Amino acid sequence: MFLTPPKYDHDDDDEDDTQYTGTAETPAPHRARVNNLTNQVSELLRNKQHLEKGHKAEISGLKNEMDQTKRDMEKYKAEAKMKERELQRCKAEGDGMREEVSSMIGMTE
């Protein structure tokens, strides 16, 4: 940003005009402050982008883990269902054998 320099009166030798640096640019302390703030903003943006990237990666990893857990649960449920059917079959077979043994014992008496 450029400033219009004040008109300098050569007849006036007051020291009030010494604040002016003589250039049309932003004075050095203000320029340094603006540059510092610009650097801070840039650093904050980089940090924000880095954190967002990390969060996206973490979310993606958790979603993958959750999907794997769901697949594992479905597999375990299917296995439990098969084992339940096997248990029911074994119980029925055991009950049949028990009845057969009971009837054989009843015949011998």
C-alpha positions in Angstrom: 0.0 0.0 0.0 1.4 3.3 -1.0 0.9 6.5 0.9 1.1 10.0 -0.6 4.0 11.8 1.0 3.1 15.0 2.8 4.1 18.2 1.2 7.4 19.3 2.7 7.8 22.9 3.5 11.5 23.7 3.3 11.1 26.9 5.3 9.7 25.0 8.2 12.5 23.3 10.2 10.2 21.8 12.9 11.1 18.3 14.0 7.5 17.3 13.7 8.0 16.2 10.2 10.8 13.7 11.1 8.3 10.9 11.4 8.0 10.7 7.7 10.6 8.4 6.1 10.5 10.0 2.7 9.3 7.0 0.8 5.9 6.3 -0.6 5.8 2.9 0.9 4.5 1.6 4.3 6.8 2.7 7.1 9.2 0.1 8.2 7.7 -0.8 11.6 4.2 -1.2 10.1 5.6 -3.2 7.2 7.4 -5.5 9.6 4.2 -6.0 11.6 2.2 -6.7 8.4 4.9 -9.2 7.3 4.9 -10.8 10.7 1.1 -11.1 10.7 1.2 -12.5 7.1 3.7 -15.1 8.2 1.6 -16.0 11.2 -1.5 -16.4 9.0 0.5 -18.6 6.6 1.7 -20.8 9.4 -1.8 -21.1 10.9 -3.1 -22.2 7.5 -0.4 -24.8 7.1 -1.1 -26.1 10.6 -4.8 -26.2 9.8 -4.3 -28.1 6.6 -1.9 -30.5 8.3 -4.5 -31.2 11.1 -7.3 -31.6 8.6 -5.3 -34.1 6.6 -4.5 -36.0 9.9 -8.1 -36.0 10.9 -9.2 -37.2 7.5 -6.7 -40.0 7.7 -7.8 -40.9 11.2 -11.4 -40.9 10.2 -10.7 -43.1 7.2 -8.7 -45.6 9.3 -11.6 -45.7 11.9 -14.1 -46.3 9.1 -12.0 -49.1 7.7 -11.7 -50.6 11.2 -15.4 -50.3 11.7 -16.1 -52.0 8.4 -13.8 -54.9 9.2 -15.4 -55.2 12.7 -18.8 -55.4 11.0 -17.6 -58.1 8.6 -16.1 -60.1 11.6 -19.4 -59.8 13.5 -21.4 -61.1 10.6 -18.9 -64.0 10.2 -19.2 -64.8 13.9 -23.0 -64.6 13.8 -23.1 -67.0 10.9 -20.7 -69.4 12.7 -22.9 -69.1 15.9 -26.0 -69.9 13.8 -24.3 -73.0 12.3 -23.1 -74.1 15.8 -26.6 -73.6 17.2 -28.0 -75.8 14.4 -25.3 -78.4 15.1 -26.1 -78.3 18.8 -29.9 -78.8 18.1 -29.0 -81.7 15.8 -26.8 -83.3 18.5 -29.5 -82.8 21.1 -32.1 -84.4 18.9 -29.7 -87.2 18.2 -29.0 -87.6 21.9 -32.7 -87.6 22.8 -33.3 -90.2 20.1 -30.5 -92.4 21.5 -31.8 -91.9 25.0 -35.3 -93.0 23.9 -33.7 -96.0 22.1 -31.7 -97.0 25.2 -34.8 -96.5 27.4 -36.9 -98.7 25.1 -34.2 -101.4 25.0 -33.9 -101.3 28.8 -37.7 -101.5 29.0 -37.7 -104.6 26.7 -35.2 -106.4 28.7 -37.1 -106.0 32.0 
